[in-house]
Amino acid sequence: VKKLGIVAVSNTLPEDITCLAADRMLIFASYDNILHAFARNKEVVHTYEGHKARIHLLQPFGDHVISVDVDNVLIVWNIQSEEEYLQVDFDKATFAVSALLHPSTYLNKILLGSEQGALQLWNIRSNKLLYSFPGWGLAITTLEQAPAVDVVAVGLVSGHIIVHDIKFDETLMKFQQDWGPITAISFRTDGHPVMAAGSPVGHIALWDLEEKKLMCQMQDAHSTAIAGMSFVPGEPLLITNGADNALRVWIFDGPGGTGRVLRSRMGHSAPPTKIRYHGQNGEQILSAGQDGTLQSFSTVHEKFNKSLGRGSINKKKSKKKGLKLDTMALPPITAFASEVAHQSDWDGIIACHQGYITCTTWNYQKTSMGAHKLRPEEFSKHKPIDIYATAVDITSCGNFAVIGMSTGQVDVYNMQSGIHRGRYGKEKAHEGAIRGVAVDGLNQLVITAGSEGLIKFWKFKTKDLVYSTELSSSPSGILLHRGSGILGIAFDDFTISVLDVETRKIVRTFSGHHGRINDMTFSPDGRWLITSSMDCSIKTWDLPSGCLIDCFLVDSAAVSLTMSPTGDFLASAHVDDLGIYLWSNRSLYSLVSLRPLPADYEPSLVTLPSTCPMQDVDVSGDEELCDEMIEYVSPEQLGEQLVTLSLLPESRWKNLLNLDIIKKKNKPREPPKVPKSAPFFIPTVPGLIPRYVPPEEENDTQSKVVNLGVLAQKSDLYIHLEEALSTNRYKAPLDLLKSLGPSNIEIELRGLAPEGGGSTEVMLSFLRMIGMMLNKKYNFELAQAYLALFLKLHLKVLSSEPKLLEELSKLSKQLEETWIHLQGLFNQSLCVLTYMKSALL
């Protein structure tokens, strides 16, 4: 009550809750004929089944809870064991239970009120009727315990309130209210003898119990019937709620005993018609409802929610008159546009109303209706009935509003001053009614869509027509993604087209909906278009591939959609539903296959988002697709005509030519010290792959004669290259070279020359290996590096051997061809890049 902040949200019950009551530990809620008990404000801990009809009255009663259904069956349940303690059936004709109360200090007793007007006092422990009160011949709507013992307030269907002593069965006071049946009664307990009573029209009457007279009235406390009211014990605070989806706390601290609103929390009292994210942080959703209000909902916390109020023709007059007699109230908002650029300086929201010619501005900072009423000059004196505003947009700078009318005219107004700044077309922009207007991100173009099937592009400043294109059928709405210049167009024949504003061509057409398209929204990057239709489906279209990538059904059709500018949520509002639902974007936190859905795909019905734990088990069918996606292995070479580089780090090939410089640089300043011998370490062969040295057989006599066989030992590369001369397969020697470090490569290549223990055949084989690499165009940078080092080491030998010279001339030709081709591609790409950077597009 202190902040009216949500403490907890319970799990969901399968149907609407019809009855609610609470005791010290548990909260009891019933739907249809089943009663549940919630513990810790969250999970259901008890279920009581036994009623045949819908439960309409609840009363917690110590260790028991009493429930009454519409068939007039009263059941007393044991809370812990969930068993029936007692069941009493009443005859509907003589005593139809309509109210229920446990009088204070009356042990095991309950007081029942009936539609016939009689009251009965029962002892439910012994199941005895103790006393019958004759009543007042009118149906009882509510019973409330007064602060005094034995005294009960009885509300009647006629609007009478009777304060009755049930001990002596005598009436103490009688009051009458003129607004229909009494819906709720509550007593102040902070020392002021005041009783409050609620009515079906939303008024509250406050009665002084000492003076026995009406103290004051709080008219229009709610715009609908007051459902419940309760004074906070010992404080001058009254909490009320009603079917207008509002919860209000009133404080009684002023003169005359009347209350003022201290805190309130409210949503729409009628379903939202249009929702849009406001600003770029993705934290506020603006929502216009059929109740005529504009509200802002926060996706972060409920405490940031705010209502911008209700549209009215003349704010001052309507304030004086109050809500009920408000002939000044404007009809519900059908379309609006908002911009944050200048919202702290002037109004940042423009809205058009159902069947109404005037467009209104709203101020988000001040949370109220704005200063201007925008309508064409010729209608400033009289308001035509059949002409109304149909579409609005606001420029990204927040300076101008563009408004389209049902007559086909499109006007521009200044948002700061409200001055009319011009009109598109001579008299009107289109022959038919305007179905959509949009301004691009840089205020260069205005795009308008008319019901006659044309889309027109206008210069924003000069108001000249730039281009006009005819559509296949009449558009029902348009939506522009300013970042990418993509325009989504929904048609009356349930198809959707996507038009590129730059080329002014239709680039995609989607069909698949079977009902009127209610709304569209783009993902922030402009890759997806999400549409909702009266066929109860919500579909996601992938624009680059032109495919349907997601589709699901909901219980009631989505009237409006909006996607967060940060891409994390999709918000939806539905037919006959007061709430706004948030759907999270699965592609942000798990791998989702964006493959097109098959042609025979049957969408599944998804329940609307809620706090129910059952929905944790989500769509599992997509998991297999994800696995397939993860297992994709890139081939070694994508195409034979492409030049492919190896995946080796630069250090393995880039410095091959400068090894001697590097060695000089890295030479130790002082000679290395001999390490102490540690016989238990097994020595390894130097190289990238650690190999252990085989233990040497110890000879007692160490020979000083050098064994020439050891020096003439052929290296692995030598053997592989020798084999490759006959087989012509060069994979093995290449793989070996790829696994070696730079200094090892140099040693191996030195050993190929005749003076290093090699031969001209092996050198020829090495050149052929390089030729094969250039031919296949893979490991391209390695071929260059190895060849460069080879030429540097063996230039003398190569020039003296005719065989090798012949092979070299072939290689030179190959290298030149590849390089010229590559150079051409590089130059072309560089030219395009520099043009893109410097040219004024």
C-alpha positions in Angstrom: 0.0 0.0 0.0 2.9 2.3 0.7 4.1 2.4 -2.9 1.5 0.3 -4.6 4.4 -1.8 -6.0 3.9 -5.4 -7.0 5.3 -7.7 -4.2 4.7 -11.0 -6.0 3.1 -12.4 -9.1 1.5 -15.8 -8.7 1.5 -18.6 -11.2 -1.4 -18.7 -13.6 -4.7 -20.6 -13.2 -6.1 -22.1 -16.4 -9.2 -19.8 -16.5 -10.2 -16.4 -15.3 -10.4 -16.0 -11.6 -14.0 -15.2 -10.5 -13.6 -15.1 -6.7 -10.8 -14.0 -4.3 -10.3 -14.1 -0.6 -7.3 -14.2 1.8 -6.5 -15.1 5.4 -3.3 -14.7 7.3 -1.3 -17.4 5.4 -3.1 -18.3 2.2 -4.8 -16.6 -0.7 -7.9 -18.4 -2.0 -8.9 -18.0 -5.7 -11.6 -19.8 -7.6 -12.3 -20.3 -11.3 -15.5 -22.0 -12.5 -16.2 -24.8 -9.8 -12.7 -25.3 -8.5 -11.1 -23.5 -5.5 -7.3 -23.1 -5.1 -5.1 -21.9 -2.3 -1.9 -20.1 -3.1 1.0 -20.0 -0.6 3.9 -17.5 -0.6 1.8 -15.5 -3.0 3.0 -17.8 -5.8 2.3 -21.5 -6.1 -0.9 -23.4 -5.6 -0.6 -25.6 -2.5 -4.2 -26.8 -2.1 -7.0 -27.6 -4.5 -10.6 -28.1 -3.4 -12.9 -29.9 -5.9 -16.5 -30.8 -5.1 -18.7 -28.0 -6.4 -20.8 -28.7 -9.5 -21.4 -25.1 -10.4 -19.4 -21.8 -10.5 -18.3 -20.6 -7.0 -19.4 -17.0 -6.3 -18.7 -16.4 -2.6 -15.7 -17.2 -0.4 -15.0 -16.8 3.3 -11.9 -18.0 5.1 -12.8 -19.2 8.5 -10.0 -20.2 10.9 -8.8 -23.6 9.9 -11.6 -23.8 7.3 -12.7 -22.0 4.2 -16.4 -21.6 3.1 -17.4 -21.5 -0.5 -20.9 -21.1 -2.0 -21.7 -21.8 -5.7 -24.4 -20.4 -7.9 -26.5 -23.6 -7.4 -26.8 -22.6 -3.8 -24.6 -25.3 -2.3 -22.5 -24.2 0.7 -19.3 -26.3 1.4 -17.0 -25.9 4.4 -13.6 -27.2 3.6 -10.8 -28.2 5.9 -7.8 -26.1 4.6 -5.0 -28.5 5.4 -6.6 -31.9 4.5 -8.6 -30.5 1.5 -11.7 -32.5 2.7 -15.3 -31.4 3.0 -16.2 -30.7 6.6 -19.8 -29.9 5.9 -22.1 -29.4 2.9 -25.4 -27.5 3.1 -27.9 -27.2 0.3 -30.3 -24.3 0.3 -33.5 -24.1 -1.7 -33.1 -21.5 -4.4 -36.8 -20.5 -4.2 -36.8 -19.6 -0.5 -33.2 -18.8 0.3 -30.7 -18.1 -2.5 -27.4 -17.2 -0.7 -26.1 -13.8 -2.0 -23.8 -12.6 0.8 -21.6 -14.3 3.5 -20.0 -12.9 6.7 -18.4 -14.2 9.9 -19.5 -11.8 12.7 -16.6 -10.9 15.0 -16.5 -12.8 18.3 -19.3 -15.2 17.2 -17.5 -18.5 17.5 -18.2 -21.1 14.7 -21.0 -18.9 13.3 -21.7 -17.4 9.9 -24.3 -15.0 8.8 -25.9 -15.6 5.4 -27.8 -13.0 3.3 -30.2 -14.0 0.6 -31.7 -12.7 -2.6 -35.2 -13.0 -1.0 -34.0 -10.5 1.7 -33.9 -12.8 4.7 -30.8 -13.4 6.9 -29.8 -16.6 8.7 -27.3 -17.2 11.4 -25.8 -20.7 11.3 -23.5 -22.6 13.7 -21.4 -24.6 11.2 -19.8 -26.8 13.8 -23.1 -28.3 14.8 -24.7 -27.6 11.5 -27.7 -25.8 13.1 -29.7 -22.8 12.1 -29.6 -20.5 15.1 -31.8 -17.6 14.0 -33.6 -16.2 11.0 -33.9 -12.5 10.5 -37.0 -11.5 8.5 -35.0 -8.9 6.5 -36.4 -6.0 4.5 -37.9 -7.7 1.5 -35.1 -6.7 -0.8 -32.1 -8.8 -2.1 -29.0 -8.4 0.0 -25.9 -7.6 -2.0 -23.2 -7.2 0.7 -22.6 -7.7 4.4 -19.9 -5.9 6.4 -18.8 -6.1 10.0 -18.9 -2.8 11.8 -16.1 -1.8 14.3 -18.7 -2.4 17.1 -19.4 -5.9 18.2 -22.8 -7.4 17.2 -23.3 -4.6 14.6 -23.4 -5.5 10.9 -24.0 -3.2 7.8 -26.3 -4.7 5.2 -26.3 -3.4 1.6 -29.4 -3.9 -0.4 -30.2 -4.0 -4.1 -32.4 -0.9 -3.7 -29.4 1.2 -2.6 -30.4 1.1 1.1 -27.7 0.5 3.8 -29.0 -0.9 7.1 -26.8 -0.8 10.1 -28.3 -3.7 12.2 -27.7 -5.1 15.6 -27.8 -8.9 15.2 -27.8 -9.6 18.9 -31.1 -8.0 19.6 -32.3 -8.1 15.9 -32.9 -4.4 15.7 -32.0 -1.7 13.1 -29.8 1.1 14.4 -29.7 3.3 11.3 -30.9 3.3 7.7 -29.3 5.2 4.8 -30.2 5.4 1.2 -28.0 5.9 -1.9 -29.5 6.9 -5.3 -27.0 5.2 -7.6 -28.4 1.6 -7.6 -27.4 -1.4 -5.6 -24.7 -1.2 -2.9 -21.5 -3.0 -4.2 -19.2 -2.6 -1.2 -19.1 -1.2 2.3 -16.2 -0.3 4.6 -15.7 1.4 8.0 -13.0 3.8 9.1 -11.2 2.5 12.2 -8.9 5.5 13.0 -11.3 7.2 15.4 -13.7 8.8 12.9 -17.2 7.2 12.8 -17.4 7.1 9.0 -18.9 4.4 6.7 -18.1 4.3 2.9 -20.3 2.6 0.4 -19.6 1.9 -3.3 -22.0 2.0 -6.2 -22.3 0.4 -9.7 -21.6 3.7 -11.4 -18.3 4.4 -9.7 -19.4 6.9 -7.1 -18.6 6.5 -3.3 -20.8 7.9 -0.6 -19.4 8.7 2.9 -21.8 8.6 5.8 -21.3 10.1 9.2 -22.5 7.5 11.7 -22.8 9.9 14.7 -24.8 12.5 12.9 -26.6 9.7 10.9 -26.3 11.7 7.7 -24.4 11.9 4.4 -21.1 13.5 4.9 -19.8 13.8 1.3 -19.7 12.2 -2.1 -16.7 11.1 -4.1 -18.1 11.1 -7.6 -16.4 9.1 -10.3 -13.9 7.5 -8.0 -13.8 4.9 -10.8 -15.3 5.0 -14.3 -17.1 1.7 -13.7 -18.7 -0.2 -10.8 -16.7 -0.3 -7.6 -15.8 -3.9 -7.1 -14.1 -3.7 -3.7 -13.2 -1.2 -1.0 -11.4 -1.4 2.2 -10.1 1.2 4.8 -6.6 0.4 6.0 -7.0 -0.5 9.7 -6.2 2.5 12.0 -5.4 4.8 9.1 -7.3 7.4 7.1 -6.6 5.5 3.8 -9.2 3.9 1.6 -8.3 1.4 -1.1 -10.7 0.9 -4.0 -10.7 -1.0 -7.2 -13.1 -1.4 -10.1 -13.7 -3.0 -13.5 -11.9 0.0 -15.1 -8.7 -1.8 -14.3 -7.6 0.7 -11.7 -6.5 0.4 -8.1 -6.6 3.7 -6.1 -5.5 4.7 -2.6 -7.5 7.7 -1.2 -6.3 9.7 1.8 -8.8 11.6 4.0 -6.8 14.6 5.2 -8.7 17.6 3.8 -11.6 19.7 5.2 -15.1 18.4 4.7 -14.0 14.7 5.1 -13.6 14.1 1.4 -10.7 12.0 0.0 -8.1 12.7 -2.6 -6.1 10.2 -4.6 -2.8 9.5 -2.9 -1.6 6.7 -5.2 -3.0 4.8 -8.1 -2.1 2.1 -10.5 -4.1 1.6 -13.6 -4.0 -0.1 -17.0 -6.4 0.3 -19.9 -10.1 -0.2 -19.0 -10.8 -1.2 -22.6 -8.5 -3.2 -24.9 -5.5 -1.4 -26.5 -5.8 -0.7 -30.2 -2.3 0.4 -31.0 1.1 -0.1 -29.3 4.5 1.3 -30.3 7.9 1.3 -28.6 8.9 4.8 -27.5 12.5 5.9 -27.8 15.6 3.9 -28.6 16.3 2.1 -25.3 13.5 -0.4 -25.7 12.1 0.3 -22.2 8.8 2.1 -22.8 5.8 1.0 -24.8 3.2 3.6 -25.7 -0.3 2.1 -25.9 -3.6 3.7 -27.0 -6.8 2.0 -25.9 -10.5 1.9 -26.8 -11.1 3.7 -23.5 -9.6 6.9 -25.1 -6.5 6.9 -22.9 -2.8 6.9 -23.9 -0.5 5.1 -21.5 3.1 4.3 -21.2 4.2 0.8 -20.0 7.7 0.1 -18.8 9.3 -3.3 -19.7 11.7 -2.8 -16.8 9.5 -2.2 -13.7 5.9 -1.4 -13.1 6.8 1.7 -11.1 7.8 3.5 -14.3 4.4 3.0 -15.9 2.4 6.2 -16.4 -0.8 7.3 -17.9 -0.9 10.3 -20.3 -4.6 10.6 -19.6 -7.6 10.9 -21.8 -8.0 13.0 -24.9 -10.5 15.9 -24.5 -11.6 18.7 -26.7 -11.3 21.3 -24.0 -9.2 20.3 -21.0 -10.4 23.1 -18.7 -14.1 22.6 -19.3 -13.9 18.8 -19.0 -12.0 19.1 -15.7 -14.9 21.2 -14.3 -17.5 18.8 -15.5 -15.9 15.5 -14.3 -15.7 12.3 -16.2 -19.3 11.1 -16.4 -20.7 14.3 -18.0 -17.7 14.7 -20.2 -19.1 15.5 -23.6 -15.6 16.9 -24.3 -14.0 13.5 -24.3 -12.3 12.6 -27.6 -12.9 9.2 -29.3 -10.2 6.5 -29.0 -6.9 7.0 -30.7 -6.5 4.9 -33.9 -3.0 5.7 -34.9 -0.1 7.7 -33.4 3.6 8.3 -33.9 6.2 9.4 -31.3 9.7 10.7 -31.4 12.1 11.5 -28.5 14.3 14.0 -30.3 12.7 17.2 -28.9 10.3 15.7 -26.3 11.7 17.8 -23.5 11.2 21.0 -25.5 7.8 20.5 -27.0 5.2 17.7 -27.6 6.7 14.6 -29.1 3.6 12.5 -29.9 1.0 13.0 -32.5 -2.3 11.0 -32.6 -5.4 10.8 -34.7 -8.8 9.7 -33.3 -11.5 7.5 -34.6 -13.8 9.3 -37.0 -12.4 12.7 -35.9 -10.9 15.4 -38.1 -8.6 16.9 -35.4 -5.3 15.4 -34.5 -3.9 15.9 -31.0 -0.4 16.3 -29.7 0.8 14.7 -26.4 3.7 15.4 -24.1 5.5 12.4 -22.8 7.6 14.4 -20.3 4.5 16.1 -18.7 2.4 12.9 -19.1 -0.5 14.9 -20.5 -2.2 16.0 -23.6 -0.2 18.5 -25.5 -0.8 22.1 -26.5 -2.0 21.8 -30.1 -5.1 20.6 -32.0 -4.0 20.1 -35.6 -6.6 20.3 -38.4 -6.8 22.0 -41.8 -7.7 25.7 -41.7 -10.8 25.4 -43.8 -12.4 23.3 -41.0 -11.5 25.6 -38.1 -15.0 27.0 -37.8 -17.1 23.9 -38.5 -16.4 20.2 -38.1 -17.6 18.0 -41.0 -18.9 14.6 -39.9 -17.6 12.5 -42.8 -14.0 13.8 -43.0 -11.4 12.4 -40.5 -7.7 11.9 -40.1 -6.5 8.4 -41.0 -2.7 8.3 -40.8 0.0 10.2 -39.0 3.8 10.3 -38.9 6.4 12.4 -37.1 9.8 13.3 -38.5 12.9 11.8 -36.9 13.9 15.3 -35.7 10.6 15.7 -33.9 9.9 19.1 -35.7 7.1 18.2 -38.1 4.0 16.0 -38.2 2.5 14.7 -41.4 -1.2 14.0 -41.3 -3.3 12.1 -43.9 -7.1 12.5 -44.2 -9.9 10.4 -45.5 -10.4 12.9 -48.3 -6.9 12.1 -49.7 -5.2 15.3 -48.6 -1.9 15.2 -46.7 -0.8 18.2 -44.5 2.4 19.1 -42.7 2.3 20.9 -39.3 5.1 22.2 -37.1 5.1 20.3 -33.8 6.4 23.3 -31.7 4.0 26.0 -32.9 1.2 23.9 -34.4 1.4 26.0 -37.6 0.3 24.5 -40.9 3.3 24.2 -43.1 1.9 23.1 -46.4 0.0 20.4 -48.3 1.1 17.7 -50.8 -0.5 17.9 -54.2 -2.6 20.8 -55.5 -5.8 20.1 -53.6 -5.2 16.6 -52.4 -2.4 14.0 -52.6 -4.6 11.0 -53.6 -8.0 10.4 -55.0 -8.9 7.9 -52.3 -8.5 8.0 -48.6 -5.0 8.0 -47.2 -4.1 4.6 -45.8 -0.6 5.5 -44.6 2.1 8.2 -44.5 5.8 7.9 -43.8 8.7 10.3 -43.7 12.3 9.0 -44.3 15.1 9.4 -41.8 16.6 12.5 -43.4 13.4 14.5 -44.1 14.0 14.1 -47.8 11.0 12.1 -48.9 7.4 11.7 -47.8 5.7 8.5 -48.9 1.9 8.4 -49.0 -0.4 5.4 -49.8 -4.0 6.0 -51.1 -6.9 3.6 -51.1 -7.1 3.9 -54.9 -3.9 1.8 -55.1 -1.2 4.3 -55.6 2.0 5.0 -53.6 3.5 8.4 -54.1 6.9 9.8 -53.2 7.0 13.6 -52.5 9.9 15.9 -51.8 9.5 16.8 -48.1 10.5 20.5 -48.4 9.3 21.5 -51.8 6.1 19.3 -51.7 6.8 18.2 -55.4 5.7 14.8 -56.6 8.9 12.7 -57.3 7.5 9.4 -58.3 4.2 7.5 -58.3 3.8 3.7 -58.5 0.6 1.7 -59.0 0.0 -1.3 -56.7 -1.6 -4.6 -57.4 -4.5 -3.8 -55.1 -5.6 -1.3 -52.4 -3.1 -0.9 -49.5 -4.5 -1.2 -46.0 -1.4 0.2 -44.3 2.3 1.0 -44.7 5.3 0.9 -42.4 8.8 2.4 -43.1 12.0 1.1 -41.6 14.0 4.4 -41.6 17.4 2.8 -41.1 17.4 0.7 -44.3 14.8 2.6 -46.4 12.5 -0.4 -46.7 8.7 0.1 -46.9 6.3 -2.7 -45.9 2.9 -2.5 -47.5 -0.1 -4.5 -46.3 -2.9 -5.0 -48.8 -6.7 -5.5 -48.6 -6.2 -9.0 -50.3 -4.1 -10.1 -47.2 -0.8 -10.0 -49.0 2.3 -8.0 -48.0 4.8 -6.3 -50.3 8.2 -4.8 -49.5 9.3 -1.8 -51.5 12.8 -0.5 -51.7 12.6 3.3 -51.3 16.0 3.8 -53.1 15.1 2.0 -56.3 11.3 2.4 -55.9 10.8 -1.2 -56.9 8.8 -3.9 -55.1 11.5 -6.3 -54.0 9.5 -8.9 -52.0 5.9 -10.1 -52.0 4.6 -12.4 -49.2 1.3 -14.2 -49.2 0.0 -16.6 -46.6 -2.3 -14.7 -44.3 -6.0 -15.6 -44.5 -7.4 -12.5 -42.7 -7.0 -8.7 -42.6 -3.5 -7.7 -41.7 -3.7 -5.8 -38.5 -0.2 -4.6 -38.0 3.4 -5.0 -39.1 6.8 -4.3 -37.4 10.4 -4.6 -38.6 13.2 -6.0 -36.5 15.7 -3.2 -35.6 18.2 -4.3 -38.3 15.5 -4.4 -40.9 16.0 -8.1 -41.7 12.7 -9.4 -40.5 9.2 -8.3 -41.1 6.7 -9.5 -38.4 3.0 -9.4 -39.3 -0.2 -10.2 -37.4 -3.6 -10.9 -39.0 -7.2 -11.6 -38.0 -6.5 -15.3 -38.8 -4.9 -15.3 -35.3 -1.4 -16.0 -36.7 1.8 -14.0 -36.1 4.4 -14.6 -38.9 8.0 -13.6 -39.3 9.3 -13.1 -42.8 13.1 -13.0 -43.6 13.6 -10.2 -46.1 17.0 -11.2 -47.5 15.9 -14.7 -48.3 12.3 -13.8 -48.9 11.1 -16.8 -46.8 8.7 -17.4 -43.9 10.9 -18.4 -41.0 8.5 -18.4 -38.1 4.8 -18.7 -37.6 2.6 -19.4 -34.6 -1.1 -19.1 -33.7 -2.6 -17.3 -30.7 -6.0 -17.6 -29.1 -7.2 -14.2 -30.0 -5.9 -12.2 -33.0 -3.1 -9.7 -32.4 -4.4 -6.2 -33.0 -1.1 -4.5 -32.8 2.6 -5.5 -32.8 5.8 -3.6 -32.1 9.4 -4.9 -31.8 11.9 -3.4 -29.4 14.5 -1.1 -30.9 17.1 -3.3 -29.1 15.6 -6.5 -30.7 15.0 -8.4 -27.5 11.2 -8.3 -27.3 8.2 -8.4 -29.5 5.1 -6.8 -27.8 1.6 -7.7 -28.9 -1.9 -6.5 -28.0 -4.9 -8.8 -28.6 -8.6 -8.6 -29.4 -10.7 -8.2 -26.2 -7.6 -8.4 -24.0 -6.5 -5.6 -21.7 -2.8 -6.6 -21.4 0.3 -6.2 -23.5 2.2 -9.4 -24.0 6.0 -9.6 -24.4 7.6 -12.4 -26.4 11.4 -12.8 -26.1 13.5 -13.2 -29.2 15.0 -16.7 -29.0 17.6 -16.0 -31.6 19.4 -13.7 -29.1 20.2 -16.5 -26.6 20.1 -19.8 -28.4 21.0 -21.0 -31.9 17.8 -20.9 -33.9 17.5 -22.2 -37.4 16.4 -19.5 -39.8 15.6 -21.9 -42.5 12.4 -21.4 -44.5 9.4 -23.3 -43.1 8.1 -26.1 -45.3 5.1 -25.4 -47.5 2.9 -27.8 -45.5 3.9 -26.3 -42.1 1.1 -26.4 -39.6 1.6 -23.6 -37.0 1.0 -24.6 -33.4 -1.2 -22.7 -31.0 1.0 -20.9 -28.4 -0.5 -19.8 -25.1 0.0 -16.1 -24.4 3.1 -15.3 -22.2 2.4 -15.5 -18.5 4.1 -16.5 -15.3 3.0 -20.1 -15.6 5.8 -22.6 -15.1 4.3 -25.0 -17.7 5.7 -23.0 -20.5 9.3 -23.7 -19.6 9.0 -26.9 -21.7 9.2 -25.0 -25.0 9.3 -25.9 -28.6 11.6 -28.9 -28.8 11.2 -29.6 -32.4 13.8 -27.1 -33.5 16.6 -28.7 -31.5 17.5 -31.2 -34.2 17.9 -28.4 -36.7 20.3 -26.7 -34.4 22.5 -29.8 -34.2 22.7 -30.0 -37.9 23.7 -26.4 -38.1 26.5 -26.8 -35.5 28.0 -29.9 -37.3 28.7 -28.0 -40.6 32.4 -28.3 -41.5 33.9 -25.9 -44.0 35.6 -27.7 -46.9 39.3 -27.1 -47.5 38.6 -25.2 -50.7 35.3 -23.6 -51.4 35.8 -23.5 -55.2 38.7 -24.6 -57.5 38.8 -21.2 -59.2 39.2 -19.4 -55.9 42.6 -18.6 -54.3 42.6 -20.2 -50.8 45.1 -19.5 -48.1 46.3 -21.9 -45.5 45.1 -21.6 -41.9 48.7 -21.4 -40.5 49.7 -18.4 -38.4 51.9 -15.8 -40.0 54.9 -16.7 -37.9 55.3 -20.0 -39.7 55.8 -18.6 -43.2 56.2 -14.8 -43.2 59.8 -14.6 -41.8 61.3 -17.5 -43.8 63.4 -15.1 -45.9 64.8 -13.2 -42.9 65.7 -16.1 -40.7 69.5 -15.3 -40.7 68.7 -11.7 -39.5 66.4 -13.0 -36.8 69.1 -15.5 -35.7 71.7 -12.7 -35.5 69.2 -10.6 -33.5 68.5 -13.4 -31.1 72.1 -14.5 -30.6 72.9 -14.7 -26.8 75.4 -12.1 -25.6 77.3 -14.6 -23.5 77.8 -18.2 -24.3 75.1 -20.5 -22.9 76.1 -22.2 -19.6 76.0 -26.0 -19.6 73.0 -27.1 -17.4 73.6 -29.6 -14.7 72.8 -33.0 -15.9 69.6 -34.3 -14.7 69.5 -38.0 -15.7 65.8 -38.5 -14.8 64.6 -36.0 -17.5 64.1 -37.8 -20.7 65.7 -35.6 -23.5 63.4 -34.7 -26.4 64.1 -34.0 -30.1 63.8 -30.3 -30.9 60.7 -29.5 -33.0 57.1 -28.6 -32.8 55.9 -32.2 -32.0 57.7 -33.4 -28.9 59.4 -36.7 -29.5 61.6 -38.6 -27.0 65.2 -39.4 -27.9 65.7 -43.2 -28.0 68.1 -44.3 -25.2 71.6 -44.7 -26.6 73.4 -48.0 -26.0 76.3 -47.1 -23.8 79.7 -48.3 -25.1 82.5 -48.6 -22.8 85.0 -47.6 -25.5 84.0 -44.3 -27.2 85.2 -44.4 -30.8 86.6 -41.2 -32.3 85.9 -42.4 -35.8 83.0 -40.5 -37.4 80.3 -42.8 -38.7 79.5 -41.6 -42.2 76.2 -43.6 -42.3 74.7 -41.3 -39.7 75.5 -38.1 -41.6 74.1 -39.5 -44.9 70.8 -40.3 -43.3 67.9 -39.2 -45.5 65.3 -36.8 -43.9 61.5 -37.4 -43.9 60.9 -34.7 -46.5 63.6 -36.2 -48.8 61.9 -39.6 -48.6 58.4 -38.1 -49.3 59.6 -36.0 -52.2 61.5 -39.0 -53.7 58.3 -41.1 -53.5 56.2 -38.3 -55.0 58.3 -38.2 -58.2 56.9 -41.6 -59.2 53.3 -41.3 -57.7 52.8 -37.5 -58.4 51.1 -37.1 -55.0 52.4 -34.2 -53.1 50.1 -34.2 -50.0 52.5 -36.0 -47.7 55.5 -33.7 -48.2 53.3 -30.6 -48.0 51.7 -31.7 -44.7 55.1 -32.4 -43.3 56.3 -28.9 -44.2 53.2 -27.3 -42.7 53.9 -29.0 -39.4 57.5 -27.7 -39.1 58.7 -24.4 -37.6 60.5 -21.8 -39.7 64.1 -22.9 -38.8 63.3 -26.5 -39.4 61.9 -25.7 -42.8 65.2 -23.9 -43.6 67.2 -26.9 -42.5 65.0 -29.3 -44.6 65.3 -27.1 -47.7 69.1 -26.8 -47.4 69.3 -30.5 -47.3 67.7 -30.9 -50.7 70.8 -29.6 -52.6 73.5 -32.1 -53.6 76.1 -30.6 -51.3 73.7 -31.0 -48.3 73.1 -34.6 -49.1 70.3 -34.2 -51.5 69.9 -34.6 -55.3 68.7 -32.7 -58.4 65.7 -35.2 -58.6 64.5 -34.2 -55.2 64.9 -30.5 -56.1 62.8 -31.1 -59.2 60.2 -32.9 -57.1 60.0 -29.9 -54.7 59.4 -27.5 -57.6 56.7 -29.7 -58.9 55.1 -29.6 -55.5 55.1 -25.8 -55.6 53.6 -26.0 -59.2 50.8 -28.3 -57.9 50.0 -25.8 -55.1 49.8 -22.9 -57.6 47.7 -25.0 -59.9 45.2 -25.9 -57.3 45.3 -22.4 -55.8 45.3 -23.6 -52.2 47.9 -22.9 -49.4 48.7 -19.9 -51.7 50.8 -17.9 -49.3 52.8 -21.0 -48.3 53.7 -21.7 -51.9 55.1 -18.1 -52.2 57.1 -18.3 -49.0 58.6 -21.8 -49.6 59.5 -20.9 -53.2 61.2 -17.7 -52.2 63.3 -19.4 -49.5 64.1 -22.3 -52.0 65.3 -19.8 -54.6 67.4 -17.8 -52.1 69.2 -21.0 -50.8 69.8 -22.8 -54.1 70.1 -20.2 -56.8 73.6 -21.4 -58.0 72.5 -25.0 -58.3 69.3 -24.1 -60.1 71.0 -22.0 -62.7 73.5 -24.7 -63.6 70.9 -27.5 -64.0 68.9 -27.4 -67.3 66.2 -29.7 -66.0 65.5 -27.4 -63.0 65.7 -24.3 -65.2 63.0 -25.7 -67.5 60.7 -26.4 -64.4 61.4 -23.0 -63.1 60.3 -21.2 -66.3 57.0 -23.2 -66.2 56.5 -22.0 -62.6 57.4 -18.4 -63.4 54.6 -18.4 -66.1 52.1 -19.9 -63.7 53.0 -17.4 -61.0 52.6 -14.4 -63.3 49.2 -15.5 -64.5 47.8 -16.0 -61.0 49.3 -12.8 -59.8 47.9 -10.7 -62.7 44.4 -12.2 -62.0 44.6 -11.5 -58.3 46.0 -8.0 -58.9 43.0 -7.2 -61.1 40.6 -8.3 -58.4 42.4 -6.4 -55.7 42.5 -3.2 -57.7 38.8 -3.4 -58.5 37.9 -3.9 -54.8 40.1 -1.1 -53.7 38.6 1.3 -56.3 35.1 0.5 -55.2 36.0 1.0 -51.6 37.7 4.4 -52.1 34.7 5.5 -54.2 32.3 4.5 -51.5 34.3 6.4 -48.9 34.9 9.6 -50.8 32.0 9.9 -53.3 29.0 12.1 -52.3 26.1 9.6 -52.6 
